Amino acid sequence: MNANTQRSFESVSVGDELSPISIPITLQRLVMEAGANRDFSLIHHDRDVARSTGAADAYMNTFFISGMFERLLREWMGYTGRLNKITNLRMKVFNVVGDTVTFNGRVSELLAAEQQVVLDLWSASEQGTTVTAQATVTLTTV
């Protein structure tokens, strides 16, 4: 499904999996993202500084991770769906240069009265699960 196709509340079931999105992490991508979000913390684009914090290399920032989760949700629900919130974001492992990070989601709860869908989100790389989160979206009815 692409963002031009609209998902309705009635078409969703608990356990539905979202089509994953994968992205290779490059230093260029991290520098571009840090510049776009004005996050100039050196850990996101300087290998030596990142390594001094215990990371293997420069790593993704919160804006990048949240943006990829939002892209995952938008591609799944379409543009008329409303992203209410992304919560409980937990970074477990650094997403570093050289990793390919895959963003995933699964429907965990349906709130019929509000037409809201609760989803478990996670990203994974060669290192295993790197980030977990939860999202709530509102979908249109048929």
Helices and strands as residue ranges (DSSP letters): G 9-11, E 21-24, H 27-37, G 42-44, H 47-52, H 62-77, E 82-91, E 100-111, E 116-125, E 128-138
